[in-house]
Structure formats: structure tokens, C-alpha cells
Amino acid sequence: MDLKLTGKNVLITGSSMGIGKAIALAFAEQGANVLINYVGNDQIAETTRLEAEKFEVKAFKYNADVSDSKQVSEMFQYMDKHLGDIDILVNNAGIAQNAPITEMTDEQWDKMIKVHLYGNFYNCREAAKRMLKRNKGKIVNISSDLGSLGCEEYAHYSAAKGGINAFTKSLARELAPHINVNAVAPGATFTDILAEFGDNYVEEESAKYPLKRLAQPEEIAKSVLFLASSCADFYTGQILGPNGGGVMNG
């Protein structure tokens, strides 16, 4: 099936490693040009950029904190100059941290909301300005099954992801009919960071899902590719859930 992504310009936030990296490489493999956003380790980001470039597409990297509106604005200006018009935005950047509500600090709450909700807002605002001028574009926000389920000691994370779900639906209505806005809400995914928690943790998490395993980053990337492609032109305001049956909708 031709996803018709060849030549598209894609910005993926938080894409130097983990799910974000899998998404960036999946787009590159489909012939899309990518801007890899990251914070921190330039060497890891450069490795991902070089891997994307092997697919003979344009691949750039840009260090920007998505919770800072000025840095986000400057990143989009960089994309304007080096890649051109943005066709697809994937808001993947995020953090995770557990904290009991009785011990959660103002700073922990604020950082979680800033990175996830403010980050989505800042990037969508910049993308929308550009997409509306052309009356075309796709936005895919990365949420989580915890945005529907909630989770003990992750109240701030769950609240942020639930907010992304509502934000996605609102923006889908506002930017229709020419711009599609959807979200992917994965279940637990086997990334390098999660693997560091050990086999026992992985087994315990796997047991929570009807399919009795965790997702692979590449499986999440496939859902993103679908929503960003012409195959999903009649999808907007939807929360697609590659979650192994952890959340069942309908």
C-alpha cells in the first residue's frame, strides 16, 4: 500500500530515541524528509539523523525544549529555511515520572504539564499558522492509554495525556476540513528506558494487557504513519489505541 509520504516534510518532537526515533525512521523509510527534535544528547540525535539519511531523504536535527515557546518558534523557522513547508507534525516529546499525590511537588506537576500540554500547544500553534495558509496538513499527537485509564502515582502524567486527548479533539474541529488532527495513545512500549527496569517489571506490565506483551516502538510508528498518510484522510479527532487491548473503545 502506497502511503504517499514521499517528499513530505515531517517534524517529530522528541525523536532522537525510543518511540520518537522509530517514528522518524519509519517516515524516512517511506521517503519523507524529517526534522528530528531533541533535548540534550547531540551525539544520540546525530546517530538517528544519519540513520534517517540512509533512506536518501533530507534529515536534520534541532535541539529545542518544547516547553519553551521561543525555542519552538525558532525551531519552526529553522524548518522553514532548511526543509520548507511543513506537511506533518508529530508531537511525541514527553517525560514520565512517578510521584504519590501527597509527595508531588509544584515543580513536578508544572514540568509534566509544561512538556506535554504546553509542548503540544506551542508546536500545534506554529504548525497551524503554516498549514492554514496552504489548507493542508496532518497533526498527530502522542497520548497514552493512561490518558483514559489513569494510574496510581502518575496523576500528573495521566492528567497531561488526558488533556492531550481533549486538545486533539478540539483542534480537529477547529482546523477542519482541510487539516486532520488525531492522536495515538500507546500502551506500555518496550523502549531502552523501560528495559532498564528489568525483566520482572516487563513481565508485570505485560500481564496487564490481554495480548500479554508490550508494544514495540515500530508498532506505534505504524499507527502514526497511517494517520499521517492519505489512507486516513477521513480520520480527524480520533484517538487511535495500539495498546494490546488495555483500553477497548466502541
C-alpha positions as CSV (number, residue, x, y, z in Angstrom):
1,M,0.0,0.0,0.0
2,D,1.4,3.4,-1.0
3,L,1.1,5.8,1.9
4,K,2.0,8.7,-0.4
5,L,4.5,10.1,2.1
6,T,7.4,10.5,-0.4
7,G,8.7,14.1,-0.3
8,K,6.6,15.1,2.7
9,N,8.3,17.3,5.3
10,V,7.8,16.0,8.8
11,L,8.7,17.4,12.2
12,I,8.8,14.8,15.0
13,T,9.4,16.2,18.5
14,G,11.4,14.1,21.0
15,S,12.6,11.8,18.2
16,S,16.3,11.1,18.9
17,M,15.5,7.8,20.7
18,G,12.7,5.5,21.8
19,I,9.3,5.7,20.1
20,G,10.2,9.1,18.5
21,K,13.2,7.6,16.8
22,A,11.1,4.7,15.5
23,I,8.6,7.2,14.1
24,A,11.3,9.4,12.5
25,L,13.0,6.4,10.8
26,A,9.6,5.0,9.6
27,F,8.8,8.3,7.9
28,A,12.3,8.4,6.3
29,E,11.9,4.8,5.1
30,Q,8.6,6.0,3.4
31,G,10.6,8.7,1.6
32,A,9.6,11.7,3.9
33,N,12.1,14.4,4.9
34,V,12.4,14.6,8.7
35,L,13.4,17.2,11.3
36,I,14.5,15.4,14.4
37,N,13.8,17.4,17.6
38,Y,15.6,16.6,20.8
39,V,16.9,17.9,24.1
40,G,20.3,17.1,25.5
41,N,22.5,14.5,23.9
42,D,23.6,15.7,20.5
43,Q,25.5,12.5,19.7
44,I,22.4,10.3,20.0
45,A,20.4,12.8,17.8
46,E,23.2,12.8,15.2
47,T,23.2,9.0,15.1
48,T,19.4,9.0,14.5
49,R,19.8,11.7,11.8
50,L,22.4,9.6,10.0
51,E,20.2,6.5,10.1
52,A,17.3,8.5,8.6
53,E,19.6,9.9,5.9
54,K,20.4,6.4,4.7
55,F,17.0,6.3,3.2
56,E,18.2,9.1,0.8
57,V,15.9,11.7,2.3
58,K,16.7,15.1,3.9
59,A,17.3,14.7,7.6
60,F,18.0,17.5,10.0
61,K,18.2,17.7,13.8
62,Y,17.3,20.6,16.1
63,N,17.8,20.9,19.9
64,A,14.8,22.6,21.4
65,D,12.8,22.4,24.6
66,V,9.2,22.0,23.6
67,S,8.0,23.6,26.8
68,D,9.7,26.9,25.7
69,S,7.6,28.8,23.2
70,K,10.5,30.8,22.0
71,Q,12.6,27.7,21.2
72,V,9.7,26.1,19.5
73,S,9.1,29.2,17.3
74,E,12.8,29.2,16.4
75,M,12.7,25.5,15.5
76,F,9.9,26.1,13.1
77,Q,11.8,29.0,11.5
78,Y,14.7,26.6,11.1
79,M,12.4,24.1,9.4
80,D,11.0,26.8,7.1
81,K,14.6,27.6,6.0
82,H,16.0,24.1,5.6
83,L,13.1,21.8,4.7
84,G,10.3,24.2,3.5
85,D,6.6,23.9,4.2
86,I,5.6,21.5,7.0
87,D,3.3,18.8,5.9
88,I,3.1,16.7,9.0
89,L,3.7,17.4,12.7
90,V,4.1,14.6,15.3
91,N,4.0,15.7,18.9
92,N,5.9,12.9,20.6
93,A,8.1,14.7,23.2
94,G,7.3,13.7,26.7
95,I,8.6,12.8,30.1
96,A,7.5,10.2,32.7
97,Q,7.9,10.3,36.5
98,N,6.1,8.7,39.3
99,A,5.1,10.6,42.5
100,P,2.4,9.9,45.1
101,I,0.0,12.8,45.2
102,T,0.9,13.6,48.8
103,E,4.5,14.0,47.9
104,M,4.2,15.5,44.4
105,T,5.8,19.0,44.3
106,D,4.5,22.0,42.4
107,E,7.6,21.8,40.2
108,Q,6.9,18.1,39.3
109,W,3.3,18.9,38.4
110,D,4.3,22.1,36.4
111,K,7.1,20.3,34.4
112,M,4.8,17.5,33.4
113,I,2.1,19.8,32.2
114,K,4.5,22.2,30.5
115,V,6.3,19.4,28.5
116,H,3.1,17.6,27.4
117,L,0.3,20.1,27.2
118,Y,2.2,23.3,26.6
119,G,4.5,21.5,24.3
120,N,1.6,20.2,22.2
121,F,0.1,23.7,22.2
122,Y,3.2,25.5,21.2
123,N,4.0,23.1,18.3
124,C,0.4,22.9,17.1
125,R,0.1,26.7,17.1
126,E,3.2,27.1,14.9
127,A,2.2,24.3,12.6
128,A,-1.4,25.6,12.3
129,K,-0.2,29.0,11.2
130,R,1.6,27.4,8.3
131,M,-0.8,24.7,7.4
132,L,-3.8,27.1,7.3
133,K,-2.1,29.2,4.7
134,R,-1.9,26.1,2.4
135,N,-5.2,24.5,3.6
136,K,-3.5,21.2,4.1
137,G,-1.6,19.2,6.8
138,K,-1.7,16.4,9.3
139,I,-1.1,16.6,13.0
140,V,-0.6,13.5,15.1
141,N,-0.3,13.9,18.9
142,I,1.2,11.1,21.0
143,S,-1.0,10.4,24.1
144,S,-1.1,7.3,26.3
145,D,-3.5,4.7,27.4
146,L,-3.1,6.3,30.9
147,G,-5.0,9.3,29.5
148,S,-8.1,7.1,29.6
149,L,-7.2,4.6,32.4
150,G,-5.3,6.8,34.9
151,C,-2.6,5.3,37.1
152,E,-1.6,5.5,40.7
153,E,1.4,7.7,41.4
154,Y,1.1,9.1,37.8
155,A,-1.7,11.6,38.3
156,H,0.2,14.4,36.7
157,Y,1.2,12.3,33.7
158,S,-2.3,10.8,33.3
159,A,-3.8,14.3,33.5
160,A,-1.5,15.6,30.9
161,K,-2.2,12.8,28.5
162,G,-6.0,13.1,29.1
163,G,-5.6,16.8,28.3
164,I,-3.9,15.9,25.0
165,N,-6.9,13.8,24.1
166,A,-9.3,16.7,24.7
167,F,-6.9,19.1,23.0
168,T,-6.7,16.9,19.9
169,K,-10.5,16.7,19.5
170,S,-10.9,20.4,20.0
171,L,-8.2,21.2,17.5
172,A,-9.6,18.7,15.0
173,R,-12.9,20.6,15.0
174,E,-11.2,24.0,14.7
175,L,-8.8,23.1,11.8
176,A,-11.3,21.0,9.8
177,P,-12.0,20.5,7.0
178,H,-8.5,20.8,5.4
179,I,-6.2,19.8,8.3
180,N,-6.6,16.5,10.1
181,V,-5.7,16.2,13.8
182,N,-5.6,12.9,15.5
183,A,-3.7,11.1,18.4
184,V,-2.0,7.8,19.0
185,A,-2.4,6.5,22.6
186,P,0.0,3.6,23.1
187,G,0.1,1.2,25.9
188,A,3.4,0.3,27.6
189,T,6.1,0.1,24.9
190,F,9.4,-1.8,25.1
191,T,12.0,1.0,24.8
192,D,15.6,1.0,26.1
193,I,14.5,3.1,29.1
194,L,11.8,0.6,30.0
195,A,14.1,-2.3,29.5
196,E,16.4,-0.9,32.2
197,F,13.7,-1.5,34.8
198,G,14.4,-5.3,34.5
199,D,12.7,-8.4,33.3
200,N,10.4,-8.6,36.3
201,Y,8.9,-5.2,35.6
202,V,8.4,-6.0,31.9
203,E,6.6,-9.3,32.9
204,E,4.4,-7.5,35.4
205,E,3.5,-4.8,32.8
206,S,2.9,-7.3,30.1
207,A,0.4,-9.2,32.3
208,K,-1.8,-6.2,32.5
209,Y,-2.7,-6.4,28.8
210,P,-4.9,-9.0,27.1
211,L,-2.2,-9.6,24.5
212,K,0.2,-10.3,27.3
213,R,3.1,-8.3,25.9
214,L,4.3,-4.8,25.4
215,A,4.3,-2.9,22.2
216,Q,7.5,-2.5,20.1
217,P,8.3,1.1,19.1
218,E,7.9,0.2,15.4
219,E,4.3,-0.9,16.0
220,I,3.5,2.6,17.4
221,A,5.2,4.2,14.4
222,K,2.9,2.3,12.1
223,S,-0.1,3.8,13.7
224,V,1.4,7.3,13.3
225,L,2.3,6.6,9.6
226,F,-1.3,5.6,9.0
227,L,-2.8,8.7,10.5
228,A,-0.3,10.9,8.6
229,S,-1.0,9.2,5.3
230,S,-3.7,9.6,2.7
231,C,-5.2,6.4,4.0
232,A,-6.5,8.4,7.0
233,D,-7.9,11.4,5.1
234,F,-11.4,10.7,6.7
235,Y,-10.0,10.5,10.2
236,T,-9.9,13.5,12.4
237,G,-10.4,14.0,16.2
238,Q,-9.7,10.2,16.7
239,I,-7.6,8.6,19.4
240,L,-6.0,5.5,17.9
241,G,-5.0,3.0,20.6
242,P,-2.2,0.5,19.9
243,N,-2.5,-0.8,23.5
244,G,-2.8,-4.5,23.3
245,G,-6.4,-4.4,24.5
246,G,-5.7,-2.3,27.6
247,V,-8.3,0.2,26.5
248,M,-11.2,-1.0,24.5
249,N,-13.4,1.5,22.7
250,G,-16.6,1.4,20.7
